[in-house]
Amino acid sequence: MTSIYHHLGVDTIINAKGTATRLSGGTMPPEVAAAMQEATQYCVDMTELQGRASEIIAGITGAEAGCVTSGAAAGLLLGTAACVTGLDPGKMNRLPDTRGMRNEVIVVRSQRNFYDHAVRATGIKLIEVGLADRYSGAGVRDAEVWEVADAISERTACIFYVAAAQSQPALPELTRMAHQHGVPVLVDAAAQLPPVSNLKRFIEEGADLLVFSGGKAIAGPQGSGILCGRKALVAAALLQTLDHDILPQQWHPPAALFADIELRGLPQHGIGRSCKVGKEQIIGL
């Protein structure tokens, strides 16, 4: 069968790598494509749609709330922005200028990776801690909880944690300490599915915000992701990606995210406006 790519002069490939974005990710099940096709036939209020998505994501992950993002990297940017600004529309309007805000994000040095550019894009400064002596081939140690604690200051917005088999310190120990200091933990679990149990594991281990890719093992749209966690933080993240070209009195926030939240104003288009996700991606995921 001749594909649409043939008509464009683009070669199709046998993807033996998996869900790598550079190879266009995986393939979607027919029912996902059908749902996206149906979604495109109608118009909806995107805020209301994200509110319903939040309820579904919360039920699946055990988080207080969630939203669909335009990929895992977008989730990292929005999650970091939420930790910096909270629900303050004035701070949202000023990003990536973080002067006068909590603008430091702590990360274990051995967890640094190319994807944390999305975290830095909010205007924060990464504070690296620990020394991964175990990578020398002779040592066995990596960063410890007390080292992360020592890096916490009045400028700390959050702790960024990359979920992987080799990541140290253990997430439950880290979140326990962070919460004692009133500091949220943002967990990058983009590729940590399967197992399915991980959908709830990281929230159970104390993650305040959690990011999954929607286009990997979940087999949703390639340009989709999940950001879930504490309701106030998810609400702050969503506010910084929605289209706010509307009079404040005409905006109707979904109860699933804003029932107990009072905003002193509606922000302008936020730093995550470029991370726009379409109704088709939300429905497909």
Secondary structure, 3 states (H helix, E strand, C coil): CCCHHHHHCCCCCCCCCCCCHHHCCCCCCHHHHHHHHHHCCCCCCHHHHHHHHHHHHHHHHCCCEEEEECCHHHHHHHHHHHHHHCCCHHHHHHCCCCCCCCCEEEEEHHHCCHHHHHHHCCCCEEEEECCCHHHHCCCCCCCCHHHHHHHCCCCEEEEEEECCCCCCCCHHHHHHHHHHCCCCEEEECCCCCCCCCHHHHHHHCCCCEEEEECCCCCCCCCCCEEEEECHHHHHHHHHCCCCCCCCHHHCCCCHHHHCCCCCCCCCCCCCCHHHCCCHHHHHHC
